[in-house]
Amino acid sequence: MNREEYEKLAKQIFEASLEVHKLMGPGLLESVYEYCLHNELLIRGIHSERQAPVPLFYKGKDIG
């Protein structure tokens, strides 16, 4: 993916985030926004995963 494609994707994600915030408003649990954003991205044809595991290291130690 080149820079232009990354910027286009970032813009789409930002716009999806604004849509969720506009519809749901402030003050809800993070999990609600996560669920809504995931669905908004899918509606827009953008693949996403919720709570995907990522490697985590602290001072060289894998802390999972």
Contacts in CASP RR format, 6 or more apart in sequence:
PFRMAT RR
TARGET T0000
AUTHOR 0000-0000-0000
METHOD contacts of the structure
MODEL  1
MNREEYEKLAKQIFEASLEVHKLMGPGLLESVYEYCLHNELLIRGIHSER
QAPVPLFYKGKDIG
1 9 0 8 1.000
9 46 0 8 1.000
12 44 0 8 1.000
12 46 0 8 1.000
13 41 0 8 1.000
13 46 0 8 1.000
16 37 0 8 1.000
16 40 0 8 1.000
16 41 0 8 1.000
16 44 0 8 1.000
16 46 0 8 1.000
17 37 0 8 1.000
19 40 0 8 1.000
20 33 0 8 1.000
20 36 0 8 1.000
20 37 0 8 1.000
20 40 0 8 1.000
21 33 0 8 1.000
23 36 0 8 1.000
24 32 0 8 1.000
24 33 0 8 1.000
24 36 0 8 1.000
34 50 0 8 1.000
34 51 0 8 1.000
35 50 0 8 1.000
37 48 0 8 1.000
38 48 0 8 1.000
38 50 0 8 1.000
41 47 0 8 1.000
41 48 0 8 1.000
42 48 0 8 1.000
53 64 0 8 1.000
55 62 0 8 1.000
55 64 0 8 1.000
56 62 0 8 1.000
56 63 0 8 1.000
56 64 0 8 1.000
57 63 0 8 1.000
END
